[in-house]
Amino acid sequence: MSDNLQTLIMNAERTYQQAAVTYQSASIDQQVATKPMLDKAGELLVSLQTKQLQSAITVSDQDVAEMKELRNKVNEAAALQTALTSFVSLLMKFV
């Protein structure tokens, strides 16, 4: 397994955890708007972890940097929906 893949998954897990914390502190309107994307991100993260076992994924340094940037974005409730959309998009590259 590549170090980049391991790093990407670690950062994806942290990003998802932070998104879940931000989701819990968001307004009810924000929660309603972001819940489908949060669920989709969780499903894709599980799929990525499964594919990790197959060692069939190539992850670049740019992918790792993008995941780290997204982790910072999900800290803000106002940016949660946009960040989740980007998070899901990045995960879909590998699933």
PASEBA-1860 file (N, C-alpha, C; in nm, 3 decimals):
! residues 95
1> MSDNLQTL> 0.084/-0.118/0.000/0.000/0.000/0.000/0.088/0.124/0.000 ~ 0.049/0.221/-0.080/0.129/0.343/-0.089/0.111/0.428/0.036 ~ 0.215/0.503/0.067/0.208/0.595/0.181/0.102/0.701/0.156 ~ 0.089/0.745/0.029/-0.011/0.846/-0.004/-0.152/0.794/0.024 ~ -0.178/0.670/-0.010/-0.311/0.613/0.014/-0.339/0.606/0.163 ~ -0.243/0.562/0.239/-0.259/0.554/0.384/-0.283/0.694/0.442 ~ -0.208/0.792/0.396/-0.224/0.930/0.442/-0.359/0.986/0.401 ~ -0.401/0.958/0.277/-0.530/1.006/0.230/-0.643/0.949/0.316
9> IMNAERTY> -0.639/0.820/0.343/-0.745/0.759/0.423/-0.745/0.814/0.565 ~ -0.628/0.831/0.623/-0.620/0.889/0.757/-0.681/1.029/0.760 ~ -0.646/1.111/0.660/-0.702/1.246/0.654/-0.850/1.244/0.621 ~ -0.895/1.150/0.540/-1.037/1.138/0.509/-1.116/1.102/0.635 ~ -1.062/1.012/0.715/-1.129/0.975/0.841/-1.140/1.096/0.933 ~ -1.032/1.171/0.944/-1.033/1.291/1.029/-1.129/1.396/0.974 ~ -1.131/1.411/0.842/-1.221/1.507/0.779/-1.366/1.469/0.808 ~ -1.397/1.343/0.793/-1.534/1.297/0.820/-1.570/1.318/0.967
17> QQAAVTYQ> -1.481/1.285/1.056/-1.507/1.305/1.199/-1.531/1.452/1.231 ~ -1.449/1.540/1.173/-1.468/1.683/1.197/-1.598/1.732/1.135 ~ -1.633/1.680/1.018/-1.760/1.718/0.955/-1.877/1.677/1.044 ~ -1.868/1.560/1.105/-1.975/1.514/1.194/-1.987/1.604/1.317 ~ -1.874/1.647/1.371/-1.877/1.738/1.487/-1.937/1.872/1.446 ~ -1.894/1.924/1.331/-1.947/2.052/1.282/-2.096/2.040/1.254 ~ -2.138/1.928/1.198/-2.279/1.902/1.170/-2.361/1.909/1.299 ~ -2.311/1.849/1.404/-2.384/1.847/1.532/-2.404/1.986/1.590
25> SASIDQQV> -2.312/2.077/1.563/-2.323/2.212/1.617/-2.390/2.309/1.521 ~ -2.429/2.262/1.404/-2.493/2.349/1.303/-2.639/2.372/1.338 ~ -2.696/2.472/1.277/-2.840/2.499/1.296/-2.920/2.385/1.234 ~ -3.045/2.375/1.270/-3.130/2.268/1.217/-3.142/2.280/1.065 ~ -3.149/2.402/1.014/-3.156/2.421/0.869/-3.030/2.370/0.800 ~ -2.915/2.400/0.859/-2.789/2.352/0.802/-2.780/2.200/0.811 ~ -2.830/2.144/0.921/-2.828/1.998/0.935/-2.913/1.930/0.828 ~ -3.032/1.985/0.805/-3.120/1.929/0.703/-3.053/1.936/0.565
33> ATKPMLDK> -2.987/2.047/0.538/-2.924/2.066/0.407/-2.801/1.977/0.388 ~ -2.729/1.949/0.495/-2.602/1.877/0.481/-2.609/1.728/0.512 ~ -2.716/1.682/0.572/-2.726/1.541/0.612/-2.705/1.443/0.496 ~ -2.768/1.463/0.379/-2.746/1.367/0.270/-2.598/1.358/0.227 ~ -2.530/1.470/0.223/-2.389/1.469/0.182/-2.301/1.407/0.290 ~ -2.334/1.430/0.417/-2.259/1.369/0.526/-2.273/1.217/0.519 ~ -2.394/1.170/0.495/-2.417/1.025/0.482/-2.341/0.968/0.362 ~ -2.344/1.039/0.250/-2.274/0.994/0.129/-2.123/0.988/0.155
41> AGELLVSL> -2.071/1.087/0.224/-1.928/1.089/0.256/-1.891/0.968/0.342 ~ -1.975/0.935/0.437/-1.950/0.818/0.521/-1.948/0.689/0.440 ~ -2.043/0.675/0.349/-2.049/0.556/0.263/-1.924/0.545/0.176 ~ -1.882/0.658/0.119/-1.765/0.657/0.032/-1.637/0.628/0.110 ~ -1.630/0.676/0.232/-1.514/0.650/0.315/-1.503/0.499/0.343 ~ -1.613/0.435/0.372/-1.612/0.290/0.394/-1.568/0.218/0.266 ~ -1.619/0.264/0.151/-1.580/0.203/0.023/-1.431/0.221/-0.003 ~ -1.379/0.338/0.028/-1.236/0.364/0.009/-1.153/0.273/0.099
49> QTKQLQSA> -1.196/0.256/0.222/-1.124/0.168/0.314/-1.125/0.024/0.263 ~ -1.235/-0.018/0.204/-1.245/-0.152/0.146/-1.151/-0.167/0.027 ~ -1.148/-0.066/-0.058/-1.059/-0.070/-0.175/-0.912/-0.067/-0.134 ~ -0.885/-0.010/-0.021/-0.748/-0.006/0.030/-0.695/-0.149/0.043 ~ -0.779/-0.239/0.085/-0.738/-0.378/0.102/-0.703/-0.443/-0.031 ~ -0.763/-0.393/-0.139/-0.737/-0.449/-0.271/-0.611/-0.390/-0.334 ~ -0.558/-0.285/-0.276/-0.436/-0.216/-0.324/-0.446/-0.177/-0.471 ~ -0.563/-0.132/-0.512/-0.584/-0.099/-0.653/-0.600/0.051/-0.675
57> ITVSDQDV> -0.549/0.132/-0.585/-0.569/0.276/-0.593/-0.434/0.347/-0.596 ~ -0.426/0.448/-0.682/-0.307/0.533/-0.686/-0.347/0.671/-0.638 ~ -0.276/0.721/-0.540/-0.305/0.851/-0.480/-0.184/0.940/-0.496 ~ -0.207/1.060/-0.548/-0.096/1.154/-0.569/-0.076/1.245/-0.448 ~ 0.037/1.314/-0.446/0.062/1.412/-0.340/-0.043/1.521/-0.343 ~ -0.090/1.557/-0.462/-0.193/1.659/-0.476/-0.324/1.613/-0.411 ~ -0.359/1.486/-0.426/-0.480/1.433/-0.363/-0.470/1.444/-0.211 ~ -0.355/1.412/-0.157/-0.334/1.420/-0.012/-0.346/1.565/0.035
65> AEMKELRN> -0.286/1.658/-0.038/-0.294/1.800/-0.003/-0.437/1.850/-0.009 ~ -0.512/1.806/-0.108/-0.652/1.847/-0.121/-0.734/1.797/-0.003 ~ -0.709/1.675/0.042/-0.782/1.621/0.157/-0.750/1.700/0.284 ~ -0.624/1.736/0.302/-0.586/1.816/0.419/-0.657/1.951/0.417 ~ -0.666/2.012/0.300/-0.734/2.141/0.286/-0.883/2.127/0.320 ~ -0.944/2.020/0.273/-1.086/1.997/0.302/-1.110/1.978/0.451 ~ -1.017/1.912/0.517/-1.032/1.891/0.661/-1.041/2.025/0.734 ~ -0.964/2.122/0.689/-0.970/2.255/0.750/-1.103/2.324/0.721
73> KVNEAAAL> -1.159/2.301/0.604/-1.283/2.368/0.565/-1.405/2.318/0.643 ~ -1.407/2.191/0.680/-1.526/2.140/0.748/-1.537/2.188/0.892 ~ -1.440/2.263/0.939/-1.446/2.318/1.073/-1.550/2.429/1.084 ~ -1.586/2.489/0.974/-1.679/2.601/0.975/-1.817/2.554/0.931 ~ -1.916/2.575/1.016/-2.052/2.531/0.985/-2.103/2.595/0.856 ~ -2.068/2.720/0.833/-2.116/2.790/0.714/-2.062/2.728/0.586 ~ -1.945/2.671/0.592/-1.883/2.612/0.474/-1.901/2.461/0.467 ~ -1.975/2.403/0.562/-1.987/2.258/0.572/-2.044/2.196/0.446
81> QTALTSFV> -2.151/2.250/0.392/-2.214/2.189/0.274/-2.119/2.191/0.154 ~ -2.054/2.303/0.131/-1.959/2.312/0.020/-1.841/2.218/0.042 ~ -1.791/2.213/0.164/-1.677/2.126/0.195/-1.716/1.978/0.180 ~ -1.837/1.942/0.223/-1.881/1.804/0.208/-1.895/1.766/0.061 ~ -1.944/1.858/-0.020/-1.954/1.832/-0.164/-1.816/1.805/-0.223 ~ -1.719/1.885/-0.186/-1.581/1.865/-0.234/-1.522/1.736/-0.180 ~ -1.552/1.704/-0.055/-1.504/1.581/0.009/-1.557/1.459/-0.065 ~ -1.687/1.458/-0.092/-1.750/1.348/-0.164/-1.690/1.336/-0.304
89> SLLMKFV> -1.672/1.449/-0.370/-1.614/1.449/-0.503/-1.474/1.387/-0.505 ~ -1.392/1.423/-0.407/-1.257/1.368/-0.400/-1.260/1.218/-0.372 ~ -1.344/1.176/-0.280/-1.352/1.033/-0.248/-1.401/0.952/-0.368 ~ -1.489/1.010/-0.447/-1.542/0.938/-0.563/-1.435/0.908/-0.668 ~ -1.326/0.982/-0.667/-1.216/0.955/-0.759/-1.158/0.815/-0.735 ~ -1.170/0.767/-0.613/-1.103/0.644/-0.575/-1.198/0.527/-0.554 ~ -1.326/0.552/-0.556/-1.423/0.445/-0.527/-1.494/0.400/-0.653
END
